[in-house]
Amino acid sequence: MKTIQNGRVFILLLGDIGALIIAFFAMLLIGFPGLTSATVAEHITPFTILYISWLLIFFVFDLYNMRAIRATIDTFTRQLYAILTAAIVSVLFFYIFSIFGIHPLQNLIINIFVFGILFLVWRRSILIIF
């Protein structure tokens, strides 16, 4: 039983990572119409670090607890608070601790919006599988 639960948590985590990757490339394609590999290279390290912090935030908000993924108002509220917290951390990361030299306010908004939609759709879809 524990193996099945761990497998489900792993699937949730993979789906969340997939949503982050899709949101990253959607942000770049929308924000940089003439997207180059240099632009991707400039953004990949800071956003990878940022996304790791987002996943940690999701763990803190208990979004990988299999008993807590039910379709309830409490779960939905916790998911929204986790995304909001990740958004605040993102702004702090890029604008207060500006060590990467990029200030992607518009792109950050695009990224958070795209990810938020993908994340919520993914989390609702996974209920069908589990």
C-alpha positions in Angstrom: 0.0 0.0 0.0 2.8 2.4 0.8 4.4 1.7 -2.6 1.2 2.6 -4.4 1.0 5.8 -2.4 4.6 6.7 -3.1 4.0 6.0 -6.8 1.0 8.4 -6.8 3.0 11.1 -5.1 5.7 10.6 -7.7 3.1 11.0 -10.5 1.8 14.2 -8.9 5.3 15.5 -8.7 6.0 14.6 -12.3 2.8 16.3 -13.4 3.7 19.5 -11.5 7.2 19.5 -13.0 5.7 19.0 -16.4 3.4 22.0 -15.8 6.4 24.1 -14.7 8.3 23.1 -17.9 5.4 23.9 -20.2 4.8 27.2 -18.4 8.5 28.1 -18.7 8.5 27.6 -22.5 5.1 29.2 -22.9 6.4 32.3 -21.0 9.5 32.4 -23.3 7.5 32.0 -26.5 5.0 34.7 -25.5 7.5 37.1 -23.9 10.2 36.7 -26.6 8.6 36.3 -30.0 12.1 36.0 -31.6 13.2 33.4 -29.0 16.8 32.4 -29.2 18.9 29.8 -27.4 20.7 32.7 -25.6 17.4 33.8 -24.1 16.6 30.3 -23.0 20.1 30.0 -21.5 19.7 33.3 -19.7 16.5 32.3 -18.0 16.9 28.5 -17.4 19.1 28.7 -14.3 17.1 31.3 -12.3 13.8 29.7 -13.2 15.1 26.2 -12.3 16.1 27.5 -8.9 12.8 29.3 -8.6 10.8 26.2 -9.5 12.6 24.1 -6.9 11.5 26.6 -4.3 7.9 26.4 -5.7 8.0 22.6 -5.3 9.2 23.0 -1.7 6.4 25.5 -1.1 3.9 22.9 -2.4 5.3 20.3 0.0 5.0 22.8 2.8 1.3 23.4 1.8 0.9 19.6 2.0 -0.1 19.3 -1.7 1.6 15.9 -2.0 -0.4 14.3 0.7 -2.6 11.8 -1.0 -5.4 12.3 1.6 -5.3 16.0 0.8 -5.9 15.9 -3.0 -9.6 15.4 -2.8 -11.8 17.8 -4.7 -12.8 20.0 -1.8 -12.9 23.8 -1.2 -10.1 23.3 1.4 -7.8 21.6 -1.1 -8.6 24.2 -3.8 -7.9 27.1 -1.3 -4.7 25.5 -0.2 -3.6 25.1 -3.9 -4.4 28.8 -4.5 -2.5 29.9 -1.4 0.5 27.8 -2.5 0.5 29.4 -5.9 0.1 32.9 -4.4 3.0 32.1 -2.0 5.1 30.9 -4.9 4.3 34.2 -6.8 5.4 36.3 -3.8 8.6 34.3 -3.5 9.2 34.8 -7.2 8.9 38.5 -7.0 11.2 38.6 -4.0 13.7 36.3 -5.8 13.9 38.5 -8.9 13.5 42.0 -7.5 15.0 41.9 -4.0 17.7 39.3 -4.5 18.6 40.3 -8.0 21.7 38.1 -8.6 20.9 37.0 -12.1 20.5 40.4 -13.7 17.0 39.8 -15.1 13.8 41.5 -14.0 11.1 39.6 -15.8 8.0 41.2 -14.3 5.8 40.7 -17.4 7.2 37.3 -18.1 6.8 36.3 -14.5 3.1 37.2 -14.6 2.7 35.1 -17.8 4.6 32.2 -16.2 2.5 32.3 -13.0 -0.7 32.6 -14.9 0.1 29.7 -17.3 1.4 27.5 -14.6 -1.6 28.2 -12.3 -4.0 27.1 -15.0 -2.0 24.0 -15.9 -1.5 23.1 -12.3 -5.2 23.4 -11.4 -6.3 21.5 -14.5 -3.6 18.8 -13.8 -4.7 18.5 -10.1 -8.4 18.1 -11.1 -7.5 15.6 -13.9 -5.5 13.5 -11.5 -8.6 12.9 -9.4 -10.0 10.8 -12.3 -6.9 8.6 -12.3 -6.6 8.2 -8.6 
